[in-house]
Each structure stands twice: as structure tokens, then as C-alpha cells.
Amino acid sequence: MDKGIDAAKTLAPGITMAVIVAISAQFLAQHYGTPAMLLALLLGIAVNFLGSEGKTVEGISFSARSLLRLGVALLGVRISFDLMMSLGLPLIGLVIAGVAATILFGLLVARLFGRGWDFALLTAGSVAICGASAAMAISAILPRNDRSEQHLIFTVMGVTVLSTLAMILYPIAVGLLGLGEVQGGVFLGGTIHDVAQVVGAGFTISETTGDTATLVKLIRVAMLAPVVLVASLLIRRYAAGQAEGENPPLLPGFVIGFLVLATLNSLHLIPGLVSDLMSSASRWLLLTAIAAVGMKTNIKELLQVGGTAIALLTVETAFIGVFILAGVKLLA
């Protein structure tokens, strides 16, 4: 009991600061129309000294690691088999193929940009699945090195910025390309990185487009668990010993949690009110975690990632856009 109390006292200052940054980011996001994830990251970076000295260090590290994993696990309550099947097997197949093809594409072209497989998996996975949330989940199972956090911060910031640009530009593209409401929803949900930006883009066109885009996006979110699971198994098999410290886990606990909650929700065993509360909790946990990650980041080190990393992330984004658009046209 005493040990638990002592641990809570040690972690409390850092967790409190991460929560304050997250609340500030949400407040600014609501008033200025800027993505909360991006604001949490930038505000965290602005007070990054808290992550390297003083009583807040341990709590911030805990927030960036443990709260992140809990937030990703709770994402499972957003998944429902019934909702996904309502889209139809051809479109479900297109979305799943888009996720797989984008990750493979990123791994194949990474060397052209002078990047390793781990950075390629991190960026391509975040582009293919669900932006910042996927980046943080994938980062948790990659071999650790002295540039791991730098790569994570860059990826989160990059996909959030690209997702925001897509939210503005892609609805215009839907009109120019002559896509119908459902086709437009599939395109937006299948290509934009973050859930919030998908919703924003979809409902600027119509309610049908917004509903379709959100549903397609949730299918991509559902791919988070199998992708992380397969990746962790492959890393365990082929990249063991590359980490500085412990090897990646064989089966991450947050993946199990994600799958359990998704299954329970699909079986309608989670009441609607509880599901809504858990979904909201997931969002706040992830926002707090990304604030903590920012607070552990040195901006000078972040700038060392380089232009080739930006180019790789942009090319991966373009690839999934072209892939989904071609699929939508073929299935029309």
C-alpha cells in the first residue's frame, strides 16, 4: 500500500502537467479550429524542460508510455463488426488492401530516401491506419534506439499537418473528380490520416458523405490491432537484438485490450453510454500522452530528421490517395 502511495506521489506532478497541457490544447482547438493533437504536441514541446528535470520527469514518462497504451486499447470500443459490414465486402476489401499496400510501399521505397525499415514502418503505418494514434502504437513495438522519440514526434507532427491539409483540400478534389456522395466518403475516409479530420472533411460535403467517411475510417482503425500484432511478431522473429535494451513484446497488452473491447462491442455487450465514455476517455488519454511525448522532445533534435523524412511521409500519403481513388473508380 505504502509503495503504491509513494509511486502515485512520484508520478502525480508529471501526469498533472501533461493533463494541463492536454486541456489547454483542447481549449485552443475548440476556439481556433486547429487539431488538438497538433496543439498538444506543440505546447508540450514549448515546455519540454519539464520532461528532463525536476519532479515532473517520471510522471511525464509514465504519461507518454502507459497512458498512451491505455488510450490505444480503449480505441477498440469504436469498432463494430455490424457497422463495418454495412459498407459491403468490395469496399471493405479496398480499404484493407489500401492499408496493406501503403505499408508495403513505404517499406519498399524507404531505402530510396535513405531510411531504415523501422522508420518506414512507423510513417507508413501511421499514414495507412489512423495517423498519430497508429504512430504511437507502432512506436511502442519498434526496437528502441537514441532516435526513437525523435522519429515518433516527427511522424505525429507530420501526419497531423498532412491530415489537416487533406481536410481542406480533399473535399474540393471530390467535387473536381466528380465523385458521388458515397464515393467521396470512401475516398475521404480511406485517405485522410486522423479521425477528427475525416469527420470534418466528410460533413462539409453532406451527411451521407460524412457518415460513409467515418465508417470507412473506422475500418482503417480496426486494422491497427492486426498490423501491430503482425509487425511485433515479425520484429520479434527477424529484428531481435537490434534494440538498446529489451526486445519488443511478443504480444503487446494494449493490442489484446483493443481486440477484447472491439469483440465485446461487436457482440453488443458494451452499453452505449459506457462505450461513449470509454471512447471519450481514449481521446483524452491519447491527447495527454502526445502532450507528454512533446514535453520529452528536444526541438533541435527533431529538426535533424531531415528533408528526406518529409519526402517519404508525403510520398506515402500520395500513394494511399491514388490507391483508394483508383479503387473507388474501378468499383463505381
MIDREN-319299 format. One record per residue (C-alpha): residue number from 1; x, z negated, y negated. Coordinates in pm, 1 decimal, decimal comma. Each point is the difference from the previous one (the first is absolute). Layout:
# MIDREN-319299
NUM/X/Z/Y
...
This chain:
# MIDREN-319299
1/0,0/0,0/0,0
2/274,0/-100,9/-241,2
3/192,0/319,4/76,0
4/-309,0/207,8/-76,1
5/-53,3/-180,1/-330,5
6/365,9/44,8/-93,6
7/-15,6/370,4/86,8
8/-313,9/41,7/-211,7
9/168,6/-170,5/-295,0
10/301,1/227,5/37,8
11/-207,1/318,6/15,7
12/-263,8/-89,0/-259,1
13/192,9/85,8/-321,6
14/93,5/349,8/116,9
15/-342,9/78,4/145,7
16/-162,5/-122,8/-321,2
17/214,6/230,5/-212,7
18/-75,3/297,4/225,7
19/-374,0/-72,9/-26,0
20/21,8/-26,7/-379,4
21/171,7/340,4/-17,1
22/-264,4/147,6/232,5
23/-288,0/-138,2/-210,9
24/165,0/131,3/-316,8
25/38,7/343,8/158,0
26/-366,1/5,6/106,6
27/-112,9/-104,3/-348,8
28/203,9/274,4/-164,7
29/-114,0/255,1/257,4
30/-365,8/-70,9/-70,7
31/45,0/31,0/-374,9
32/238,3/294,5/-19,8
33/-86,6/209,7/305,6
34/348,0/-27,3/153,4
35/56,9/-53,3/375,9
36/24,9/-373,2/69,8
37/268,1/51,0/266,8
38/227,3/180,7/-244,8
39/-54,5/-263,8/-268,7
40/70,0/-283,1/246,4
41/324,0/168,6/98,8
42/112,5/60,4/-359,5
43/-96,3/-349,3/-117,9
44/182,5/-145,4/297,7
45/312,7/197,8/-82,0
46/-22,4/-126,5/-359,6
47/38,5/-359,9/123,0
48/232,3/76,9/290,2
49/229,0/-289,7/-91,8
50/-259,8/-227,4/161,8
51/76,2/157,4/336,3
52/370,0/-74,6/-12,5
53/31,8/-348,5/-146,9
54/-183,4/-328,0/-37,5
55/-283,6/-164,1/192,7
56/-202,3/320,8/32,9
57/236,6/192,6/229,0
58/-131,9/-117,4/337,9
59/-365,8/35,9/-93,9
60/54,3/351,2/-133,9
61/179,8/100,4/319,8
62/-288,6/-145,7/201,6
63/-254,1/195,4/-208,3
64/190,1/326,7/37,3
65/20,6/-43,4/377,3
66/-275,7/-213,6/148,7
67/-280,4/60,7/-249,6
68/71,6/371,7/29,9
69/-44,7/-2,3/376,5
70/-319,4/-204,7/-20,9
71/-137,4/243,5/-259,1
72/75,8/300,4/220,0
73/-162,3/-169,4/301,4
74/-318,5/-63,4/-199,2
75/-21,3/371,3/-83,6
76/-145,8/36,7/348,7
77/-341,6/-121,4/-120,8
78/-37,6/324,4/-194,8
79/5,9/206,3/318,9
80/-315,7/89,5/191,2
81/-16,1/241,9/292,3
82/-358,2/94,7/-84,5
83/88,8/97,9/-356,3
84/295,6/207,0/113,2
85/-199,5/187,9/263,2
86/-263,8/93,1/-258,5
87/252,7/238,6/-151,5
88/16,9/214,1/314,7
89/280,3/60,1/249,3
90/150,5/314,0/-164,0
91/57,1/-174,1/-334,1
92/119,7/-318,8/168,1
93/248,6/212,3/194,0
94/114,7/166,9/-322,9
95/64,3/-334,5/-171,1
96/190,4/-141,9/298,0
97/201,9/320,2/30,2
98/80,7/-19,9/-370,8
99/139,2/-351,5/40,1
100/213,9/94,3/301,2
101/120,9/329,6/-149,3
102/100,8/-162,8/-330,0
103/207,5/-267,3/174,0
104/170,1/257,5/221,2
105/60,6/224,7/-300,2
106/161,3/-285,6/-191,6
107/228,2/-82,9/291,9
108/100,7/365,8/39,5
109/80,3/73,9/-365,9
110/159,2/-335,1/-87,7
111/350,6/121,9/79,5
112/-39,7/286,5/-248,6
113/-38,0/-268,1/-266,2
114/284,8/-211,5/132,2
115/-229,9/-272,5/129,8
116/-9,0/-187,0/330,1
117/-285,6/-22,5/247,6
118/-96,8/-350,7/-111,8
119/-53,2/102,2/-362,7
120/-184,9/312,0/116,9
121/-232,8/-205,8/220,0
122/-66,2/-240,8/-286,6
123/-85,9/270,3/-255,6
124/-180,9/239,9/234,2
125/-200,2/-282,8/156,5
126/-111,6/-127,3/-338,8
127/-99,2/352,1/-109,0
128/-178,5/74,4/326,6
129/-195,1/-323,6/42,7
130/-89,6/-225,5/-292,3
131/268,9/-13,3/-264,6
132/139,2/-338,3/-99,9
133/-167,9/-191,3/285,5
134/151,4/231,6/260,9
135/340,3/-14,5/-168,1
136/4,0/-379,2/20,0
137/-121,7/-1,0/360,9
138/255,5/257,5/115,5
139/278,2/-174,7/-188,7
140/-71,8/-312,8/203,0
141/97,0/171,0/327,6
142/302,7/199,6/-122,7
143/355,6/-120,2/66,2
144/112,0/-215,5/-293,0
145/297,4/85,9/-218,7
146/118,6/-69,0/-353,5
147/-216,7/282,9/-140,5
148/-325,4/-76,6/182,3
149/-176,5/-168,7/-291,9
150/129,6/262,8/-241,4
151/-147,9/275,8/214,0
152/-330,3/-185,7/34,2
153/-37,2/-50,7/-374,1
154/83,4/362,8/-71,8
155/-252,9/121,1/256,9
156/-279,3/-227,0/-123,9
157/59,6/103,6/-358,4
158/34,9/368,5/88,0
159/-314,6/31,4/212,1
160/-203,3/-198,1/-253,8
161/105,9/226,9/-286,3
162/-60,8/315,6/206,3
163/-336,3/-135,3/114,6
164/-103,3/-64,6/-359,6
165/96,9/353,8/-100,7
166/-193,8/134,5/298,7
167/-307,7/-199,9/-103,8
168/5,5/186,9/-330,8
169/104,3/347,3/115,5
170/-156,5/43,6/344,2
171/-366,6/-11,4/-113,2
172/85,7/286,0/-234,8
173/162,0/183,8/289,8
174/-315,4/-50,1/210,7
175/-198,6/192,7/-259,6
176/259,7/273,4/-42,0
177/25,3/48,6/377,3
178/-377,2/29,2/35,5
179/-32,8/-284,7/249,6
180/-345,7/-140,8/71,0
181/-88,4/-367,8/-34,6
182/85,2/-88,8/360,1
183/306,8/226,3/8,7
184/120,4/-152,7/-324,5
185/-48,3/-348,5/140,6
186/202,6/84,0/309,5
187/277,4/145,4/-215,8
188/13,4/-300,6/-235,5
189/-24,5/-260,2/276,3
190/252,2/183,3/214,7
191/268,2/39,3/-265,1
192/-7,6/-274,7/-265,9
193/216,8/-296,1/97,8
194/-181,4/-318,1/-106,9
195/-359,9/-99,2/73,9
196/-88,0/-91,6/-359,1
197/114,9/337,7/-132,1
198/-194,1/180,7/274,4
199/-318,3/-177,9/-105,4
200/69,4/73,2/-366,3
201/60,3/369,1/61,3
202/-291,4/49,6/239,0
203/-273,6/-155,0/-209,2
204/105,3/191,5/-311,1
205/-135,0/310,2/179,3
206/-313,9/-131,1/172,2
207/-133,4/-281,8/214,3
208/21,4/217,5/312,0
209/361,9/89,7/-73,4
210/84,6/-364,7/-68,1
211/-160,6/-122,6/322,6
212/171,0/272,2/205,0
213/338,7/-61,0/-163,7
214/-22,7/-374,7/65,7
215/-92,6/55,2/363,9
216/286,1/245,4/55,8
217/239,2/-243,5/-165,5
218/-110,0/-278,3/234,4
219/88,1/222,1/296,2
220/351,6/28,6/-142,2
221/8,4/-378,5/-45,8
222/-103,1/-35,6/365,2
223/313,2/193,7/93,6
224/216,3/-278,8/-142,2
225/-10,2/-208,7/317,7
226/86,0/273,8/252,7
227/271,2/146,3/-223,6
228/165,9/-338,1/-58,2
229/-33,0/-87,8/367,4
230/150,7/327,1/125,2
231/273,0/-12,3/-264,9
232/93,9/-358,4/89,8
233/22,0/89,4/369,3
234/219,4/303,8/-71,5
235/221,8/-197,6/-236,3
236/33,7/-272,0/260,5
237/95,8/262,3/258,0
238/231,5/225,9/-197,7
239/115,5/-187,9/-310,3
240/67,9/-345,9/139,9
241/315,9/-152,5/-142,7
242/-15,6/188,9/-333,2
243/-152,5/-295,1/-180,0
244/196,4/-265,1/-186,7
245/-148,6/-296,9/184,7
246/-298,7/2,6/231,0
247/-131,1/316,9/161,0
248/-346,0/123,4/-104,1
249/-283,1/-172,7/190,1
250/-130,1/164,5/314,5
251/-362,8/-49,9/-101,9
252/-45,0/-130,2/-356,2
253/-261,0/-273,4/-28,3
254/-167,3/160,8/-300,2
255/-62,1/316,3/205,6
256/-175,6/-207,2/266,6
257/-208,1/-166,0/-270,8
258/-89,7/337,3/-151,7
259/-110,8/136,6/337,5
260/-200,0/-311,0/91,4
261/-190,0/-1,2/-329,8
262/-62,7/376,3/15,1
263/-138,5/-39,1/353,2
264/-221,3/-294,0/-93,8
265/-132,0/185,4/-303,8
266/-69,6/311,7/207,7
267/-197,7/-216,5/244,8
268/-197,0/-145,0/-295,4
269/118,5/-350,9/80,3
270/111,2/-74,8/-356,3
271/-286,6/-76,1/-243,2
272/-11,4/222,1/-307,6
273/63,3/-286,6/-241,2
274/302,7/-118,7/199,2
275/132,5/356,6/20,1
276/-30,2/39,2/-377,7
277/176,5/-330,7/-60,3
278/282,8/89,9/237,9
279/38,1/344,6/-157,1
280/22,8/-159,2/-345,6
281/249,5/-256,0/132,7
282/209,2/282,3/143,0
283/13,7/172,1/-336,3
284/107,7/-318,6/-180,7
285/259,9/-84,6/263,9
286/152,4/347,3/-25,0
287/-4,6/-17,0/-379,8
288/173,5/-339,6/10,2
289/251,5/128,8/254,6
290/93,7/305,1/-206,9
291/39,2/-223,4/-306,3
292/239,3/-215,0/203,1
293/190,2/306,2/119,9
294/41,9/102,6/-363,5
295/125,2/-346,3/-87,2
296/275,2/42,8/260,7
297/108,8/337,1/-138,7
298/293,7/88,4/-218,5
299/-91,3/299,0/-216,7
300/362,9/117,1/-18,6
301/12,8/20,9/378,0
302/-334,2/181,3/6,5
303/133,7/274,2/-227,4
304/278,1/63,6/251,2
305/-246,0/150,4/250,2
306/50,9/338,5/-164,7
307/-177,0/325,4/-73,8
308/6,9/124,4/358,4
309/-225,6/-289,7/99,1
310/-251,6/101,7/-265,9
311/18,6/359,5/120,5
312/-60,5/-103,4/362,8
313/-304,4/-208,7/-90,6
314/-140,5/284,8/-210,8
315/53,9/259,3/273,3
316/-172,9/-224,0/255,6
317/-293,8/-39,1/-238,3
318/-20,6/376,3/-47,2
319/15,6/55,9/375,9
320/-300,1/-219,4/84,2
321/-193,0/161,8/-285,1
322/60,8/350,7/131,1
323/-62,5/-104,8/361,9
324/-338,3/-160,8/-70,5
325/-108,7/280,4/-233,4
326/83,2/262,0/263,4
327/-191,0/-198,7/261,0
328/-304,6/-37,8/-222,0
329/-4,4/375,6/-64,5
330/32,9/80,3/371,0
331/-280,7/-237,0/97,2
332/-232,4/122,1/-275,3
